[in-house]
Amino acid sequence: MTRILLVDGNPDDRQWVHDRLKAAGHEVVCASDATTAVERIEKRSFDMVVTEWMLRDMSGLELAHYVRKHPNGRLTRVVMLSGRQEASAVAQALDSGVDDYLTKPVREEELLARINSALRRPAAPSRENVLEVGPLRLDKLGHKVTVGVREVGLAPVEFRLMAYFMENPGRVLARRHLLEQVWRRRGGIGERTVDVHVRRLRAALEPHACENLLQTVRGFGYRFG
């Protein structure tokens, strides 16, 4: 049975999600704040943490960072289920390594489908805030990529794509895999979307003589490094 830690300060929302996850066959442990969640994580590991962003004692994003660094959270998936709906919040959470982001209100069917999808994927590894490959340096907290003192101008999607490439240097990544990991989508958009953003990423790297770091693996996908 899958163990899920549900963290939400709203008792109605917490009960609604708890009941749906339990009915779907998951073992669900609840916490109304991050302090209680931390106490739970100190005692045992969970397959997944589902957390609201807006907690009274710590942000859900800070809790996600704590989970990633704790020995008990090494293989834990983290899903944000939050009332924050602005695109910048979603991008910030995904860039920080959260496995998925759902906005409230959420339909039961989507909740269960996305939870199950995240559980099927390998847990995201703990990620450093600064990545370096060749002359490129990516700062997740500062949300910028630099070559020396020059900044590479990237749109949010290209930044997330660059971060994932730099987290997996030398690895051949299929387009479908990139859609799942960067766009968090298993359907609804085509694989050519990846090609479009890779072209934009190469165009942004070209003035810095770094475009050759991003290689096409014909018939499969891309390799970085």
Secondary structure in CASP SS format (residue, H / E / C, confidence):
PFRMAT SS
TARGET T0000
AUTHOR 0000-0000-0000
METHOD secondary structure of the structure
MODEL  1
M C 1.00
T C 1.00
R E 1.00
I E 1.00
L E 1.00
L E 1.00
V E 1.00
D C 1.00
G C 1.00
N C 1.00
P H 1.00
D H 1.00
D H 1.00
R H 1.00
Q H 1.00
W H 1.00
V H 1.00
H H 1.00
D H 1.00
R H 1.00
L H 1.00
K H 1.00
A H 1.00
A C 1.00
G C 1.00
H C 1.00
E E 1.00
V E 1.00
V E 1.00
C E 1.00
A E 1.00
S C 1.00
D C 1.00
A H 1.00
T H 1.00
T H 1.00
A H 1.00
V H 1.00
E H 1.00
R H 1.00
I H 1.00
E H 1.00
K H 1.00
R C 1.00
S C 1.00
F C 1.00
D C 1.00
M E 1.00
V E 1.00
V E 1.00
T E 1.00
E C 1.00
W C 1.00
M C 1.00
L C 1.00
R C 1.00
D C 1.00
M C 1.00
S C 1.00
G H 1.00
L H 1.00
E H 1.00
L H 1.00
A H 1.00
H H 1.00
Y H 1.00
V H 1.00
R H 1.00
K H 1.00
H C 1.00
P H 1.00
N H 1.00
G H 1.00
R C 1.00
L C 1.00
T C 1.00
R E 1.00
V E 1.00
V E 1.00
M E 1.00
L E 1.00
S E 1.00
G C 1.00
R C 1.00
Q C 1.00
E C 1.00
A H 1.00
S H 1.00
A H 1.00
V H 1.00
A H 1.00
Q H 1.00
A H 1.00
L H 1.00
D H 1.00
S C 1.00
G C 1.00
V C 1.00
D C 1.00
D E 1.00
Y E 1.00
L E 1.00
T E 1.00
K C 1.00
P C 1.00
V C 1.00
R C 1.00
E H 1.00
E H 1.00
E H 1.00
L H 1.00
L H 1.00
A H 1.00
R H 1.00
I H 1.00
N H 1.00
S H 1.00
A H 1.00
L H 1.00
R H 1.00
R C 1.00
P C 1.00
A C 1.00
A C 1.00
P C 1.00
S C 1.00
R C 1.00
E C 1.00
N C 1.00
V E 1.00
L E 1.00
E E 1.00
V E 1.00
G C 1.00
P C 1.00
L E 1.00
R E 1.00
L E 1.00
D E 1.00
K C 1.00
L C 1.00
G C 1.00
H C 1.00
K E 1.00
V E 1.00
T E 1.00
V E 1.00
G C 1.00
V C 1.00
R E 1.00
E E 1.00
V E 1.00
G C 1.00
L C 1.00
A C 1.00
P H 1.00
V H 1.00
E H 1.00
F H 1.00
R H 1.00
L H 1.00
M H 1.00
A H 1.00
Y H 1.00
F H 1.00
M H 1.00
E H 1.00
N C 1.00
P C 1.00
G C 1.00
R C 1.00
V C 1.00
L E 1.00
A E 1.00
R H 1.00
R H 1.00
H H 1.00
L H 1.00
L H 1.00
E H 1.00
Q H 1.00
V C 1.00
W C 1.00
R C 1.00
R C 1.00
R C 1.00
G C 1.00
G C 1.00
I C 1.00
G C 1.00
E C 1.00
R H 1.00
T H 1.00
V H 1.00
D H 1.00
V H 1.00
H H 1.00
V H 1.00
R H 1.00
R H 1.00
L H 1.00
R H 1.00
A H 1.00
A H 1.00
L H 1.00
E H 1.00
P H 1.00
H H 1.00
A C 1.00
C C 1.00
E H 1.00
N H 1.00
L H 1.00
L E 1.00
Q E 1.00
T E 1.00
V E 1.00
R C 1.00
G C 1.00
F C 1.00
G E 1.00
Y E 1.00
R E 1.00
F E 1.00
G C 1.00
END
